[in-house]
């Protein structure tokens, strides 16, 4: 099936000889997966910038998550990026709007995660026998929706890189991410898109140089909820 062209050039946040950082739009998978279908990779050829091959994914973001996505421009760069991500040397910061409100203003979630069951693919759950998973969180603002239900604007910092980690950790704490179609209220008709955004990333790509820092602007679908939580004009 032919996919509609997606212009990624305006979404380029960083470019050098080793890596690119793009602002991934919400609602598109980064790769086709076993079932096939359209994906962001279909559009990477426009990001070759003179190299013989298009860049490749250095990590993944969920289909419904927006924001900073790192691509390696060639094999050696991908190998280096793979090691940095594997050893936790890449700093990632996410913004989320959650339904409900933490009692405190900051904290850490330390809950191991495991696969929900084989029939659910990558769906995850809290599992004491699963893989160690840690997330720091900080409240950036509080508010309520039109029905008076509490909302909170959180900054989330994952210290491990488990599948759906932030989404499951927030659900387990009693404040699911707004619009989450798997772990929250996003399953209902008319629900908003997932309010989870990879806001910034810091990659120490070369020891002799300052780390690469990229910041992705807030997606349009999150702006109203962020303003309800008292956030000033967001970029």
C-alpha positions in Angstrom: 0.0 0.0 0.0 1.3 3.4 -1.0 1.7 5.8 1.9 1.1 9.5 1.7 4.4 11.5 1.7 5.2 12.9 5.2 7.5 15.9 5.1 10.0 15.3 8.0 12.4 18.1 7.1 10.4 20.7 9.1 10.5 18.3 12.0 14.3 18.0 12.0 15.6 19.1 15.5 19.3 18.2 15.1 21.6 17.1 12.3 25.3 16.3 12.3 27.5 13.7 10.6 26.5 10.9 13.0 22.9 11.4 14.0 19.6 13.2 13.5 16.9 14.0 16.0 13.4 14.5 14.6 10.1 15.5 16.2 8.0 12.4 15.7 4.3 13.1 15.1 1.8 11.2 17.2 -0.3 8.5 15.6 2.3 6.8 13.4 4.4 3.8 14.2 8.1 4.2 14.0 8.5 0.9 12.1 6.1 -1.5 10.4 6.4 -4.4 12.8 5.4 -8.0 12.1 1.9 -7.0 10.8 3.3 -4.5 8.3 1.5 -1.2 7.6 2.6 2.4 7.2 5.4 3.7 9.4 7.8 6.6 9.9 10.6 4.6 8.4 8.8 4.8 5.0 9.8 8.5 4.9 13.5 8.3 6.0 14.8 8.4 2.5 14.3 12.2 2.5 16.8 12.4 5.4 19.8 11.0 3.7 21.4 14.4 3.1 23.9 13.0 0.6 24.6 9.7 2.2 24.0 6.5 0.2 21.5 5.1 2.7 18.7 6.6 4.8 19.2 6.9 8.5 17.9 4.2 10.9 16.2 4.1 14.2 18.4 4.3 17.3 15.5 3.6 19.6 11.7 3.6 19.5 8.7 5.6 20.6 5.2 4.3 20.9 2.9 4.9 17.9 0.8 7.4 19.9 3.8 9.2 21.5 5.2 12.4 20.0 8.6 14.1 20.3 12.3 13.5 20.2 13.4 10.5 18.1 17.0 9.7 17.5 18.3 8.3 14.2 21.8 7.0 13.3 23.1 8.0 9.9 25.4 5.0 9.4 26.4 1.7 10.9 29.1 2.9 13.2 26.9 5.7 14.5 24.1 3.2 15.2 26.5 1.0 17.1 27.6 3.9 19.3 24.0 5.0 19.9 22.9 1.5 20.7 25.5 1.3 23.5 24.6 4.7 24.9 20.9 3.7 25.1 21.7 0.3 26.5 23.8 1.6 29.3 21.5 4.4 30.2 23.7 7.3 29.2 21.0 9.0 27.1 18.9 11.4 29.3 15.2 11.5 28.3 12.5 13.9 29.6 8.8 13.4 28.8 5.9 15.7 29.4 2.5 14.1 30.2 -1.0 15.1 31.3 -2.5 12.6 33.6 -6.0 12.0 34.9 -6.1 12.3 38.6 -3.5 14.1 40.7 -0.5 12.9 42.7 -0.6 13.8 46.4 3.0 14.9 46.5 4.8 17.3 44.1 7.6 14.8 43.1 8.7 11.3 43.6 10.1 8.1 42.1 8.2 5.0 40.9 10.2 1.8 41.4 8.0 -1.0 40.0 9.2 -4.0 38.0 7.4 -4.6 34.7 6.6 -7.8 32.8 4.6 -8.8 29.8 0.8 -8.9 30.4 0.4 -12.1 28.4 1.5 -13.6 25.1 -1.7 -12.7 23.3 -1.4 -9.0 24.1 1.9 -8.3 22.2 3.8 -5.6 24.0 1.2 -4.8 26.6 2.8 -4.7 30.0 1.9 -4.8 33.7 3.5 -4.4 37.1 5.1 -7.7 37.9 7.4 -8.3 41.0 9.2 -10.9 38.9 9.6 -8.7 35.9 12.4 -6.4 34.9 13.5 -3.5 37.2 11.9 -0.2 36.1 12.3 3.2 37.6 10.7 6.6 36.8 11.1 10.0 38.4 8.3 12.4 38.3 7.6 16.0 39.1 4.3 18.0 39.0 4.6 21.0 36.7 1.0 22.1 37.1 -2.5 21.1 38.3 -6.0 21.7 37.0 -9.3 20.1 36.0 -11.2 19.2 32.9 -14.6 20.6 31.8 -16.3 18.2 34.1 -14.2 19.1 37.1 -12.1 16.0 37.1 -8.5 16.6 38.3 -5.6 16.7 35.8 -1.9 17.1 36.4 0.9 18.1 34.1 3.9 15.9 34.9 7.6 15.9 33.9 8.7 12.2 33.7 12.2 10.9 33.6 12.7 7.2 32.9 15.8 5.7 34.4 15.2 2.4 32.5 13.8 1.8 29.1 11.0 -0.7 29.4 8.2 -1.0 26.9 5.3 1.3 27.9 7.1 2.0 31.1 5.8 5.5 31.7 2.2 4.6 30.8 2.1 1.5 33.1 3.9 3.3 36.0 1.4 6.2 35.8 -1.5 3.8 35.7 -0.2 1.9 38.7 0.0 5.1 40.7 -3.6 5.8 40.0 -3.2 8.6 37.5 -3.3 7.2 34.0 -2.0 9.3 31.1 -4.8 11.2 29.4 -6.0 9.5 26.3 -4.1 6.3 26.8 -6.0 3.7 24.7 -4.5 0.7 26.5 -3.9 1.6 30.1 -6.3 4.6 30.6 -9.6 6.1 29.5 -8.5 6.4 25.9 -10.5 3.3 25.1 -13.8 5.2 25.2 -15.4 6.8 22.2 -14.4 10.4 21.6 -11.3 10.1 23.9 -8.4 12.5 23.1 -5.1 11.3 21.7 -2.4 10.1 24.1 -1.0 13.0 26.1 2.6 11.8 26.2 5.4 13.8 24.6 9.2 13.1 24.4 10.1 16.7 25.3 13.9 16.5 25.3 16.8 14.3 24.9 20.5 14.6 25.7 23.0 12.3 23.9 26.7 12.3 24.8 27.7 11.1 21.3 31.3 12.2 21.4 33.5 12.4 24.5 35.4 15.3 23.1 32.3 17.4 22.5 29.3 18.7 24.4 26.3 16.4 24.4 23.7 16.8 21.7 20.6 18.4 23.2 17.3 18.5 21.4 13.9 19.8 22.5 10.6 19.1 20.7 7.8 21.6 20.6 4.5 20.7 22.3 2.1 19.0 19.9 -1.1 20.8 19.1 -3.3 18.0 20.8 -1.7 18.6 24.2 -1.8 22.4 24.4 -5.4 22.8 25.7 -4.8 20.3 28.5 -1.5 21.8 29.5 -3.2 25.2 29.7 -5.9 23.7 31.9 -3.1 22.7 34.2 -1.8 26.2 34.4 1.1 25.9 31.9 2.0 29.2 30.3 2.2 29.5 26.5 4.0 26.3 25.4 6.3 26.0 22.5 
